[in-house]
Amino acid sequence: MDLLIKNGILVTPTDCFKADIGVDEGKIVAISSKMPAEADDVVDAKGKYVLPGGIDPHTHMEMPFMGATTVDDFEYGTIAAAFGGVTTIIDFAIQPKDKTFLETIALWKAKADPKVVTDYALHVAVTNLTEDLIKEIPDVQKAGVQSFKLFMPYRKEGLMSDDGRIFRMLEESRKLNFLVQLHAENNSILEMLIERNVNAGKLSAEYHAKSRPNYCEGEAINRGLAMAHATNGNLYIVHMSTKEGLMELRRWKMMGANVFGETCPHYLVLNDEKYLSPKGRRYIMSPPLRGKADNEALWDGLFDHSLDTVGTDHCTFTDAQKDLGKDNFTKVPNGVPGVETMIPLLYSEGVRRRKMSINRLVEMTALNPAKLFGLYPRKGTLNIGSDADIVIFDPDFELQLSRENLHSKIDYSIYEEFTVKGMPTYTFVRGKPVVYNREYVGKKGSGKYVHAIKPQF
């Protein structure tokens, strides 16, 4: 065998048990309570958890947006992912207006393939939906992409899809069994509130949040879910941030709609008081940070399974890039980091502090995204025959989430005040070490594109 991990506590969505795990040629080949210590590399994981590699279903590497390009390219972004126990990212290939879906995928693969140190898959972010492009969807699925994102806001940025186009994609998702993702905010209301605040000279970071209030998300989520129910389509709401949105998701799930919800770590542990700080623009993302009541509601949604996944919306802009909007919140490039800190925060704040089971953490960050986006059973599980994407997690390792302790190219941390207890110490991608005892040992371009198959809803 190439790799043997001994004496660890293996974690699945339903169980924790002591076992050794053997790896050969990139696959898990043995799981046993006791195996001979015969392998090229033997790692003792005594007292530590052995987790399936995390899947971050929501990243934006080297993405141009609002006059800037995210500072994390596919190399540095995936290095940060590996240090956070994420072995597969699913990035958004943003469709240029003059490109087909297949051309868009090719553009993103050309950026990612020479750089990634973890594996990656893709979603297509739709900006120009036509009937000809809808006819292209079966070929996109054959190319290994099973999910398409549409935007309700961002009309002025050229990303918005109207309700008719969203409805049309949901109809098609029923026929072809793909997943429609939706950024749900009411564009008309937020544009009106932005204009009102700008005209009143209210330009500081706090007015970003005040221009996109809770009901902008709650109403839009309800509208999207209603369309999914009407079409019997498959809908996934990205980066949910409000108690109102969560209430709508619960309601439509109870009515039998085939709908799913994602939240992000920043909506769980940060709140809108951050916008009052001198560096408030660092926290400008859309949807914005909300109140403490929303934090608590979203934790409840994770506990009761109303929410299905956690993604990071990793979208990194430096202080200098954020300062493009130092005098006007509408000019601040939207986005925050998260791919390295997701699993440590969920463990420290969820498992340790709130008594969430570590099994639920694995379900949200590995199994569920693998199934929803067509990566299972190759990814998201510790099963014989699956890819050996394995994380050794030390529950007692403490780390302050300061800039100097993290690996993104961004020049600050939005979690500076957090010290987590519980960190990945080893990360293997298809059996090859990328992080080994907290040291980077990966190789640029060693990651692979993961060809998604039919999702399992």
N, C-alpha and C positions, 0 to 999 in steps of 0.2 A: 504493500500500500504506500501511497505517497504521503499521507497524513493520518495521524491517529490522535484524537483528542480524548484524554482519559480523565475519569473521575469527576466529570462535570454533572451538573443538574440540567438535563434537557427539558426545555419548555415548549409545550404545544398549546394551542388554544384551549385544551381541555385537561391537561395533565402536566405534572412535573415529576421527573423520575431520574434517579442516578443511572448513568450509562456511559459507555465509551462509544465513540462514533468514528468510523473508518472511512477514508476517502481515497479514491483511486481514479486517475484520469478525469478529474473535475467533477465526479459524481459521488454521492453518498453510496457506499457499497455495504456497510455493516453498521448495525446498532445493537449493542449487546451489553449486558451487565458486567461482562468481564471478557476482555480480548487480550491476546498476547501483545506485548509491546514491541511489535515488529513493523516498523514503517520508516520511511526516509526522514520524517519529522514527527516527533512525539511531543505533544504539549499537555502538560498537567493542568487541568482546570478545576482542581479540588477547591471546593468552597465557592465556586463561581457558576453562574448560569451559562448554558449554551443555548443561544437563540437562533432561529432562522434569520438570515440577513434581512434587514429592514427594506421596505420599498417605499420610497417617497413618491407619491402619485402626482406631485404638483411642483415642478421646478421650472425656472426660466434662466437658462445659462446663455451667456453672451447674446442677450436679446436687446434689440434696439427699441427704445420707448421714450417718448416725451423729450426728444432731443439728446438722449444719452443712451449708452449701451451698458448693460449690467457688467460689473467689473469681474465677476466670476465667469471665466470661460469654462469649457468642459473639462479641462485638466484640474484647475484649482477647485472648481465646484464639486467634482467627484472625489478629490482628495479630502475635502471637508466632509463629504458624505461618508466616506469610509471611516474617518475618525469618529463619526457619530453612530456607527453601526448600520449604516445604510449601504446595501450592496447593489441596489438597482434604483435608478431614478427614472421617472417618466416625465420627459420634457415636452414642452408645447412648441410644435413647429407652427409658427405664425405665417399664415398664407399671405404672400404679397398679392396685391389686387390683380396682377396680370399673370398669376401662376395657377396651374392646376394643383389639386391635392397631391398628386404623385410627384410633381415638380417640387412642391414645398417639402415633402419628405426627403427628397434627394438633396435639397439645400441643407437641411438640418443634419442629415447623416454625414455630409461632407465636412461640416464643422465639427461634429462629435467624434467620428471614427479615429482620427489621428491623435486624439487627446484624452479620451476617457480612461480612467483607471478602475472604475466600477462598470458594471453592465448598465445598459440604458434601453428604454423603449420610448415610443413617441405617441402623443396625441396630435391631431391636426386642429389648430385654432382657426376657425372659419371666419373670413372677413368679406367674402364675396360669393355668396351661394347662388348658383344658377341650376337650372334643370340639367344642363349638360354635366355639371360637376356631380350632381346627384347620381347620374348614370355611371360615374367613375367609382362610386363607393365600393362595389364588389372588388374592383382591382386594388383599391386601397387596402381592403381587408386581406386580400391575397399577399399584399406587401407587408403584412404584419402589424397594421394599425387598426384598432377596433373601437376607437373613441374619437369624438369630434366635439370641440368646445365652441359654443356660441356666446356672444356678449349681449346683454340687454343694455348696458351703458356704453360710453365712449363713442357717441355719434360723431363728435367733432374730430376725434382721433381716427375715424374711419374704420372702427371695429364693430360697430353695433349691427345686430340683426333685428329686424322687426318681428312682431309676433307671428306673422304669416310664415316667414322663413323658419322660425323656431318650430312652429306647428308642422311644417312640411318635413323637417328633419326627424321629428318625433314619429311621424307616420312611417317614414322609411326605416327608422330604428326597429320598429315592430316587425317589419317584413324581413330585415336582414340581420337582426339580432346584434346590433352594435349599441354603444352607449353614447347618449348625448349628454354633454356636460354644459352647465349653464352658470355664467356669472350673472347673478340676479340682483339688480338694483334698478329702480324706476328712473330711467334717464330723464324724462321730462321734468320730474320734480327736482331732481338734483341739479339739473342745469338752471332751473329757475332760482333755486336757493343760492347756487354759486354766484349767479349774476347779481342777485340782491345783496349778498355780502360784499362782493367786490365793489359794487356801486356805492356802498356805504363806507368803503375804506376799511372794511374788516378783513385783513389780509394775512393775519398770523395763523400759525399751524392749527390752533383750536377750531378755526372756521372751516377747515377741511372736514372735520367730524360733524360740525353743526350744519354743513351743507349736504351731508349724506346721513340723515337721521335714521333711527331704527325702522320706521315704517317704510322707508324707501326699499329696504331689503325685504321686510316682511311681506309687503304687497307684491313685490316682484316674484318672490319665492312662491307665494300662493298662486300667482298667475301661471308660472311655469309648471307647477305641479298639477294645476287644473288642466292644462293642455296635455300633459303626459297621461293623465287619467282619461281624458277624452279620446286620445289616439291609441290608448293601450301601449304607449311608447315607453322607452327605457331612459330614465332621467337621473342624473347625478348632479346635485347642487354643490358647487365648489365653495371653499372658504366661507362657510356659514359663521356669522358673527353675532347674531341677536337671538334673544329669547323669543321674539315674535316669529322669526323664521323657523326656529326649532318647533314651535307650537304648530305651525302649518305643516311641517314635515311629518310630525306625529299624526296629525289629523288625516293627511292623505294616505299615509301608510296604513292606518286603521281602515280606510275605505278600499284598500286593495290595490292602490297604485304601485307600479313597479319602479319605486323611486328610492334614491340613496342620498346620504348627506355626508359631507366632509367638513371638518373644522381644522383650525391651525393652532399651533402652540401659543402664538402671540394673543389669540383671542381667549385663551384659557388663563393666562398668567399676567397679562398686562391690561391696563385700562386707560380710558381717555384722559386721565390726569397727566399722562406723559406729554400731551400736546401743550401743556402750560409751562414746560421746562424750557430753558434757553435753547436746547437742541431738539425742540419738539418736531421739527421737520424730519428728523431721522425716522420718526414713527409714522410718517405719512405713507399709507398704503390704502387700497380700496378693496373691500369696504374698510372703514377706519376702525380703530380701537373703540370699544364701547364701555359701558359702565360695569361696575362690580356685579350687579345683578345678572348681567349677561354672562360674565365669567362663570358664575355659579350654575346658571341654566345649562350652559354648554357642557360643564362637567357632568351634570345630571344626564344629559343626552348621551354621553359616552357610557355612563354606568348602566343606563336602561336600554342600550342598543338602538336608540332612536338615530344616533349618528353611527355611521359605518366605518369611517376611516379618519385618520389624521394625516394631512399633508402640510407642507411648509409654505407653499407659495414663495419659495426661495427666489429672491429677485433683488440683487445687491447693487446699491448705488453708494458711492463714497460721499464723504462730507462735501467735497468740492462739487460733486454732481448734485447733491441735495441743495447746495447753496445757489443753484440756478433759480431757485424759488425763495431765496431768503427774504425778499420783499413782497412775495405774492404766493400764497399756498397753491394756487392753480398751476404754477410753473415747476413745482417740486416733482421730480420723477418718482412715481409711486412704487414702493416695494421695500421689503425688509429681508434680512437673512434668516435661515432656520434649519437647513439640512443637517448641520452638525449637532444641533442642540435638541432636536425633536425627541429622540428616544431618551436621552438623559433627563430632560425636563419631565416627560411623561412618567418616567420611573420615579424620580425624586419627588415631584409634586403630586403625582397620581397614586403610584403604588405605595411609596413610603408615607406620604402625608395624608392621603385620603383613603388608603386601604383598598385601592383598586387591585384586583388580582393581576399578577404578571402575565397570566394566561390571556386576560383581556387585552393587555398591551400588545402581545404578540398577534392576537387576532386583528387588531386595528391597524397595526403597522406592517404586517407581513401577509397573513392569510387573506384577509378581505380585499386589499388592493390587488393581490395576485389573481384572485378569482374574478373580480369585477372587470379587470383590464386584460384578461386573457393570457396571463403569465403562469397560471397554475396548471399542472403540478410541477412544472420545471422550477418555479420560484415560489417563495412564500411558505415553505414547509421543510421540516427535517424528516424526509422520507427516503427510503432506499430508492435509488434511481433519479432522485431530484438533483439539481445542481447543488454542489457543495458550497453554498453561500451561508457561511457560518460566522456567528459573532460570539466571542467569549466576553461575558459581561461581569464585571466585578462590582457586587452590590455595595462594597465598602469604600470604593475609590472616590475621593472627594476632589472636586475641581471647581474653582471659580470660573464662571463663564465670561472672562475678561478677554479683551482683544488679543493679548499676548498669549493666551492659552488656546486660541482657536486658529483655524487654518484657512478660512476664507480670505480672499484678497481685500475684503472690505476693511476700512481703517477704524472701525469702532465695533462695539458689541451692544446690541439693544438689551442684553441680559446681564449687564455688568454687575448688578447688585445680587445676582443669583449665584449661590454656591450649591452645586448639586452633589448628592451622595449616590453614587452608582454611575459607572462609565464603562463603555466598551474598552477592552484592552487589546484584543486581537480581532481582526476582521479578515476573513478569507472570502475571495470571490472565485467561484468554481475551483475551490481547493487551493488557490494560490494566495499567499499572504499579501495584503496591501498595507495593513497596520499590524505590527508584530511587537507585542509588549509596549504599546504606545509609541512606537517608532514607525515612520513611513518607510516602507520597503517596496512600494509598488512601482509600476513602470508605465510611463505615458503611452497611451494607445493600446494598453493590454485589455481594456474592457471591450465588450461586444454588444452589438445591437441584438435585442431580444425580439424575435418574431412572435408577436401576440397571436393567439388562436381565439376561437370563439369564447366570449366571456361566459362565466357561470353565475347567473343571477339567482 
